[in-house]
């Protein structure tokens, strides 16, 4: 999950299983309070948080790099929801301890 805050973005490393009711609509439209541990702070735009790190897709870097132009071309055909694979700084990465609705 990625949250836009005042001056930076927050990346929350979580899974749908962590929620009591993992309905996608509730997760997307919900308002949450999170108690967690900051694991990484990226203060400027030169660095980023890789959302595919430690995933199967992240380990296939060659395939990921080949697909990057295709994902960017989605914008050309009117698909605004092209997924972000990296969150540019300033950002903070958080591992949740508890998520409250």
Secondary structure, DSSP 8 states (H G I E B T S, - for coil): -EEE-SSSEEEEE--GGGSSS--HHHHHH---EEEEEEEEEE-STT-EEETTTTSHHHH-HHHHHHHHHHHHHTTTTT-TT---SEEESSEEEEEEEEEE-
